């Protein structure tokens, strides 16, 4: 008989009769990043990527990336501003991560991890707002310019969900790799 948890006694049950062997185990730390490179190299790449994102967001803010766009509603412009301001903090978080690697300082690496965890939460919040107004925004954009290919509201929502899933998976993996180091 194959057992799920070979270390557990043969009949280990809790008060409700549920097998304790089926209890979820904590996630083990990663030993490698992306199946190829060492964790330290992976966190260096993540930190460098974060610095680049922060630098581009800073440049967007400094070069007037917040100019009012007639093709976007006020809600979507507000979301863009919030995301850009938040992502400009990535410059500092990425630098903290690089310094944490150099000086072997876990506190600085925790700041990098906290930035990415907050990025996950912000992405979920902005997704909720964008998804709620996706159809109205699509109708408004279609009335401003005639598109040869008409998009449906369902198509726009599917694209938003796909973007969210990809972003959350990638940033979630960043948090896992940083936590493992």
Secondary structure as UniProt FT lines:
FT   TURN            6..7
FT   TURN            10..11
FT   TURN            15..16
FT   HELIX           20..22
FT   STRAND          32..33
FT   TURN            34..36
FT   STRAND          37..38
FT   HELIX           39..62
FT   TURN            63..66
FT   TURN            70..71
FT   HELIX           74..88
FT   HELIX           90..103
FT   HELIX           106..132
FT   HELIX           134..144
FT   HELIX           153..180
//
